[in-house]
Each structure stands twice: as structure tokens, then as C-alpha cells.
Amino acid sequence: MTAHNLAVKLCGVLQSQSDEEVTAREWRLVGQEQDGSQILTWISTRQSNDVLNIGVYTNKSKSLKTLYTFEEKLNIIQASVNSSHSLVVYVVKDIPADANDEPIYRPYLVAILPDKVTGPEEVEEQSTKQIMVQYVYGKSNKYSPGIRNDRFILFKHLECIKIYRTPMFLNECDDGTEKWGFDGIYPEPETIVHVFSWAQWDCVNQVLFYIHYRAPTQSFAEDEEEKSPTELTPTLSALQFHADLPHETVLNIPLSLPHMPGAHGAASACGSYEDDPVPLRVHDCSLDLYIICDHRGMLCVCHHYLYKPLDDSTSSLVLDDVDLKDSGVNFAYSVTLLHHGCVVHNVVPDLPWSLAKSLRPSYTLYAENHLLVHIPMLFTHLIDVSPHHEPCCHIVMPTESTESGPSLAPLVGWGAHTMVDLNTLDVVTMNVAEKDLAATFKSDTVVENRLGVLHYLVQHEGNMDLAEDLISWLCLNQNDGLGGLQKVMQEYLVGTTYAVTRRSLPASALSLMNWLPFTLHLKFTDVKAGAVSVSVSQAALWRSAVAAVVLSPRQRVSQFAEDAWTRLWAALCALAAPRARLRPAQVLERLRVSLHCYQPEALSRSSTPMSPTAAPLAPRRASLAAQDAFPFPELDVCTASKQEHIIAANLRAVSVHLMRESNNGSAGALESGVHALATRWAAAQLDASRALCRAALKAAAAVPLPHQPRGFAYVDEMEPSHALVLFKLLEQYYVSTDSLAFPLPQGFSSFFTYLGYRTLRFHAFAQYVHRNVFELQIDVLKAIIASKDDDSTRTVNNKLRLIQLVGEGRGRRALAAWPHRAALVLRARDHAAALLSGVTAPARDHHPHRPVKDTGIAALPSGERLSPLDTFLDLLTAKASLNELDFNLIIEATLASVQQDVAV
């Protein structure tokens, strides 16, 4: 968080406006408006007397305008000004000297015109109930061009909410000019709400939220007990104000609040008020509620409370019960995500009463997709509330302990994520820095918190470089075992594929992303932050009835206008029919079946999907391609690539799933969108797999330098311990990709197989081959067979065993590349057997192998006795033509066999 003081900045603005000494002090923020201006009060010295000033500051123009100066000090707790800065309403709170007496609230109106200033006029009778006032912005010349019909709202807690109209008239002067005038007379106010227990004014969207009590209806919360008909239930309603149209009720939703005696209009439960001018809220200390509304249709209802669990079934709200204060209490805040139809409950258990009572959460919408909850001295909580997908995760980041926690409020017109401390006027920019996310990821936390960080970086920030660095770090610091690393790798693969695909799609096909997976392991779970733990759970609302809480577009005063409420209504209607997202397990199940028919030796390149003659995949991002430095060449030396087979399976699965689930719209548009999405999804899968492979190689320090060889020679030059570490990391990478049916980079399979041959014992290596983990492609098979190992019988038998595991064609090619007499004998026997059985002999090997210490035909018997070779050749020539007979192979094999017998 970066901070600077607003009072210091405003003193500088006053100094630039005047040459006199600035004596401004005791600055106080008392309100803010839709246009981004803030209303402040400050004390200054004029002719040796202290006076109170009220003014409006606009950060965009860096201008401070003094609206009115009071000759005496007043305790102004809240104020508002109209759009022309000609009318000011404010509330004075008189605190009695006797502590037993209640404070008194008095609202006033001041008209500030160029030629006339009308002194403070009392708007409403003074009251011990909390009173607040607020101007409504928008066009106000509806009735006549010469009349400004400005409106302001007056809140009186537990009694009513009224609308006052302050008409201003355009008067013609003697010199022919026109000036606005206000005669101090306004019509009888209109009461729009009779009894309410809580209210909040959203100055940006011009919405009034309030809580009132009425007869109970069917609850929208699952597993909630039914209430008796005589018990009133709290209901949250919203009034949307328009410029030239009447206001309308757009929201009615029942709330689940703790029982508070006196909330229906009787005496207040806690007996004191908390004056919150920014944002404007009217309530007592028994209910701390805050609402965040976004123009995209997002609505978050944040409720903070303290309670003490009494037993397994009941709990008690902590107010002023001394017995409950003696022990620890639970600090809780619930966030109702109405656009998702769910509630996220957060509890910090067993905090000391003195600490819990002093803490107050601050809420702000961060980076458009997260709700940032800042709890001073404890932690910062990021809750994913994105409208693009279901709520799935959260991040808890510990904060440094401070002596006191600020009461932060959002500032309008100061940029994104800007908040102000109402006590000190420190302007704070809430910023989740990369170093904080990295520190949270690397701390001793649960894997779900790390998955939340990874989800934030990949899908919302697009910071792939930091995500890869964190995965590389986790590869070397697996504190929670291999399961945590595999979950992180799998989440990275799915999340990166979803994010890259969504960013590359045209707007017309974005709706199809609702049927594809965006996460695999994300969920709300308990997290420990420093010395405290945060218990997080999620509860669903009744999706079948949740759309009824918002006014439908056809019932609005303007049926064809689109705003936050129409978007919210559309989001709630979509919740009634949950979308079935494609699960990677479905693709894997189909792929496992098709792999039984996958025979590389029987397929040709022209018949396999996505062959080199077909249209290539979408080009990879430059940031990925430029950094790839694999220790193996990206080329599969095989007839049919398994990578293409997996990509084809994913293409088919995605296309079929989208065509089956998305049955709206025209067929042509749907098919084009499905094709665009499926191809981008397959390309993103390969990119994500390559990026994850690069992160694992980077962790094992297996990135070759320019002068180093690649491929099998790179493995041969590695130290045995280094090779084992690399193998273990690549094994986790392979398991993660294979379990999700993701393609591997070309060349990886052969490199991984050769690395396993060099690091594992042969019986373990053979098990990997039998389980289809290692693929004995022709390039790696030749490298293993032709490797310069010891020439012992056991090594020869192991190599012969590997040759038996592969196909006939690959076996012959491997034998031809093996410079050993055993391979020569097997080739000759195979050649002779083919001729004697009448089968067409395989093509001759044009690179004959001559064993060492060959003495030629002299090694065979001569004279009267006929040599075995002559007898065998006579038999072969009787069965086959000379063109089919490979004399050199037969002779060399016979010599090698004789030499082996002599050596024995």
C-alpha cells in the first residue's frame, strides 16, 4: 500500500490560491459526490478568531472551492452539495456534556449564490435519531428550462427516508443578464421509506440501499428453518434514482441477520451510532453492513459481526455481554455474491474481545474480479467474485502488525483501488504487489492458498512469467509432498489453457467459454495467516427463485435501457440452468479407449489428424516461443505422433461437448464459434504444456547453454545425481499432463525415456515401459541399443528384451543399428527363416556389420569335409533365388557364431 496525506495536499492547494499564511487544520472528510468531488471541513484562523470552513475538492482539476464559512466551530459530521455547487446540506451533531444524555442531530441547508447567500436554515426538526442528507445527481430541468429542481434525500434512522426538492429559478436582472435564485421555499417532502434499520447511498450508481422488516416469505437460503408468520424478517431493498424518470424499487432480497431487539422501530439495541459519511451509511452499532455494486451486474453484500459459539447448535451475537467478552470471540464477515447466488462465510475464531471490537473490515472491488477485504493487524483477503466464472477460490495474505487499524473508505475520482483513512485522511492505494503474492505462495500455507495465487496470476493478471517462477520454486521446495506439486501443475495447465483461449477468442464466441473447465482443484478452504486462521465456507442460494429478487427489464420504467440491474437479472436467470462444463476426466476416458487402437507403425502421416500438410495450429505467443530452451529437439521421430493423437481427441471432445450443450443461436454461427474455440483450446493446451515443461526444466537447472549439445548427448553429460533430480521432476510433469489428457512437447517422450534408462535400474525401467509411461520410439531405441555399455551377458539380454517389446519393424531397425554379434546372429536367423518359410525377405541391410577379429573363410573347415556354411547356403539357394539371398549377412553371422563357440 502506498499512502499520502490528503490534508497536507489540500494545504498546498490553499497556499497556491493565496499569498497569505495558511492556517488550515483539523481537516475532516464529510462527504463525496458522483462527479468525484469530496466535501471537507477545516478550521482556520481569521482575524485572531477560529472559523469553520466547508468546501468541495475535485481531484481531477486539483481545485478546492470554499463554499461557506461559519463564524463558530460546529461538529459537522456529514454534508452534500448539488451539482452546481450552489446548495449545501449538512448535519450538525451536538454532543451533550452529560454522558447520560443522547446526542442530537440537526440538518441544515445553505444557498450559495453569486449575489446572495442564504444563511443556514433548519431542514428538519432536531432528533436523537441519526440523520443524514444527500443530494441526488442528474438532470434537474425536467419541468421547465428555467427551473432547476434539485433533490436531496434525508435519512432519519428507524423512522423514515424523505425526498426534498429545492427548486431554483432563473431570474432576469435589470441589466439583461440571468441569474439563478433560491427563495428558501420548497414543497412538502415525499416519504419514500417509512421504517428502516440500515441504509447506504451509492453515489456512483445513484442507488439507495436500505433494510426494512416485513412479513416473512420463503427463504432463499438452503437448509434454513422456516420462520413463523408473526416474525418479521429483514429485507434488503434498493431504489434506483434516474435523472428524468421516477425512482423505482429494483431489488428485494431477504437477509439472514442475527436477532436484534429494537430493529423494527423500537429503541436501538446498542444505543450508539457510528457516523459514516463516506460511503454514506445510516445505522447503529448493532449492524455493520456494506454493499458493493458494479455496473457489470455484480452485487456484493458484506456483513461484519462478532459472535460467541455457545454449543454445537446455537451461537450468540456479541454486543455488550460481559460474560462473553471475558473469553475469545469469533470475528466473522459474510459476503453474499448475489450475481453468483451464493454466500461466502469467513470466520477468524477465538480473538481477544478488545482486539476484535477494535477491528473493522474495509471492502473494495479490486482489479474488477476480486473483492479485497482488508483487516488491519491481521491479513488481507482476496475473494474471487469474477462474473466470468463461478466463485472458486480466495487468497489470504498476512499483514504487518500495527498499533491501530485504520478505518478505510473508498474515494471516488482518485483512480482505482484508492481508499482514505477517515481518522487521519491518509489516502491509500490498495495494491497487491507481486512480491506479496510470491511471499504468500512461498510461505508455509495450504496448497489451496497457493492455487488461489496461481489462479489470480494466470487468469486475471496474465502474469505467466511469475507463475512459472513460482512453479519452479515449488518443484524444489515440496513441503507438502508430491500431491501438492501435482495439483499446482494440473491447475496451471487447466487455468492457462482457459485464460489464453479466452483472451484470443472473438467477442461473439466468448459465451461458449461457459462450457469449458477453468479450474480443477480450486475450492474455499481454511487458511492460516500468520498467528491466526481463517475458516472459509460457501453456501448456495436457491437458484430456482433467486432471479425473483431483481426487477425484470420488462417491469422497469425504462424497458430498453441497460444498466447494472438488467445485467444482474440476466446473470441470475442464467443460474437457474447450471452449465455442464467439460471435465478433463471425460476426455481422458475417451482417450484411454482410443489409445488401445493407437498403432504408430500401422498409421501413415497422411491419415493422422493434424498432419504437417494440414492447417497448422494457431501461432504461439512470442513470449513463450522466445524463451523455449528445451534440452531436446522438438521433433518426434515416429510414423504417427502421439501428440497429434491427443490433440485430435481434445478437438473432438470440445467440439462435441459444445455442440451438445449450447443449443441456442443459429447453426452456422454456432459451428463457426465452436470451430474457433476448439482450435484455440487445442493450441492453448500445447502452449500450456510447453510452458510447464519449461518451468520444471528451469527448476532442475536443465536449460542447455548455446555450446552444449541437446538430446541424448545432453543426458550422457549429466551427473548421475543431477539426472535423477531431473527425472523425478519430469515424472511429476508427465503424470500431471497425462492425467488431464494434455499433449506433451514433441521430442519429450524420447528424451524422458532415455533419461529414465540412464537413471533407473533396468527392472524399474522395464516396468515404466510395460505401463506405457516410456515410449520406445525408434530414435531412443537405437540410442539405448547402440549405447556403449558393458558387454556382459546381462546387458545384452536386457537390450534384447527391449527389442522384443517393440514392433517388428522397429525391432529390425534397432538390430541393424546395434554393433554386436548377438544382433548380427538374430538378423541372419530372421533373414534365413523368412526365406525357408517362403515369406518375402525384408530389405537388405546396406550397412553390413563385420565382427571384430574376423579371419574370413579360413576359420571354416576345408578339404574333404564340407563346411557347415556351404551346406546351409546350398539349402537356402534351393529355397530362394540369389537376388533375395543376403550372402554377406549369412557369412558374417556364421563367422560370428563360430568365433563365439571358439571363445567359449
Secondary structure as GFF3:
##gff-version 3
##sequence-region A 1 904
A	DSSP	beta_strand	2	5	.	.	.	ID=ss1
A	DSSP	alpha_helix	6	17	.	.	.	ID=ss2
A	DSSP	beta_strand	25	32	.	.	.	ID=ss3
A	DSSP	beta_strand	37	46	.	.	.	ID=ss4
A	DSSP	beta_strand	49	58	.	.	.	ID=ss5
A	DSSP	beta_strand	63	70	.	.	.	ID=ss6
A	DSSP	beta_strand	76	81	.	.	.	ID=ss7
A	DSSP	beta_strand	87	94	.	.	.	ID=ss8
A	DSSP	beta_strand	104	112	.	.	.	ID=ss9
A	DSSP	beta_strand	117	122	.	.	.	ID=ss10
A	DSSP	beta_strand	131	136	.	.	.	ID=ss11
A	DSSP	beta_strand	147	156	.	.	.	ID=ss12
A	DSSP	beta_strand	160	172	.	.	.	ID=ss13
A	DSSP	beta_strand	178	181	.	.	.	ID=ss14
A	DSSP	beta_strand	190	193	.	.	.	ID=ss15
A	DSSP	beta_strand	198	202	.	.	.	ID=ss16
A	DSSP	beta_strand	207	214	.	.	.	ID=ss17
A	DSSP	beta_strand	233	240	.	.	.	ID=ss18
A	DSSP	beta_strand	248	254	.	.	.	ID=ss19
A	DSSP	beta_strand	281	282	.	.	.	ID=ss20
A	DSSP	beta_strand	288	293	.	.	.	ID=ss21
A	DSSP	beta_strand	299	309	.	.	.	ID=ss22
A	DSSP	beta_strand	315	317	.	.	.	ID=ss23
A	DSSP	alpha_helix	322	325	.	.	.	ID=ss24
A	DSSP	beta_strand	329	337	.	.	.	ID=ss25
A	DSSP	beta_strand	342	351	.	.	.	ID=ss26
A	DSSP	alpha_helix	353	358	.	.	.	ID=ss27
A	DSSP	beta_strand	362	366	.	.	.	ID=ss28
A	DSSP	beta_strand	370	375	.	.	.	ID=ss29
A	DSSP	beta_strand	379	384	.	.	.	ID=ss30
A	DSSP	beta_strand	394	398	.	.	.	ID=ss31
A	DSSP	beta_strand	408	410	.	.	.	ID=ss32
A	DSSP	beta_strand	418	421	.	.	.	ID=ss33
A	DSSP	beta_strand	426	429	.	.	.	ID=ss34
A	DSSP	alpha_helix	434	442	.	.	.	ID=ss35
A	DSSP	alpha_helix	447	455	.	.	.	ID=ss36
A	DSSP	pi_helix	456	461	.	.	.	ID=ss37
A	DSSP	alpha_helix	464	476	.	.	.	ID=ss38
A	DSSP	alpha_helix	482	504	.	.	.	ID=ss39
A	DSSP	three_ten_helix	507	515	.	.	.	ID=ss40
A	DSSP	beta_strand	527	529	.	.	.	ID=ss41
A	DSSP	beta_strand	532	540	.	.	.	ID=ss42
A	DSSP	three_ten_helix	546	549	.	.	.	ID=ss43
A	DSSP	three_ten_helix	553	555	.	.	.	ID=ss44
A	DSSP	alpha_helix	564	575	.	.	.	ID=ss45
A	DSSP	alpha_helix	584	595	.	.	.	ID=ss46
A	DSSP	three_ten_helix	600	602	.	.	.	ID=ss47
A	DSSP	alpha_helix	622	625	.	.	.	ID=ss48
A	DSSP	alpha_helix	642	661	.	.	.	ID=ss49
A	DSSP	alpha_helix	667	699	.	.	.	ID=ss50
A	DSSP	alpha_helix	712	716	.	.	.	ID=ss51
A	DSSP	alpha_helix	720	739	.	.	.	ID=ss52
A	DSSP	alpha_helix	748	759	.	.	.	ID=ss53
A	DSSP	alpha_helix	762	770	.	.	.	ID=ss54
A	DSSP	alpha_helix	778	785	.	.	.	ID=ss55
A	DSSP	alpha_helix	793	805	.	.	.	ID=ss56
A	DSSP	alpha_helix	808	816	.	.	.	ID=ss57
A	DSSP	alpha_helix	821	836	.	.	.	ID=ss58
A	DSSP	three_ten_helix	856	859	.	.	.	ID=ss59
A	DSSP	alpha_helix	868	879	.	.	.	ID=ss60
A	DSSP	alpha_helix	887	903	.	.	.	ID=ss61
###
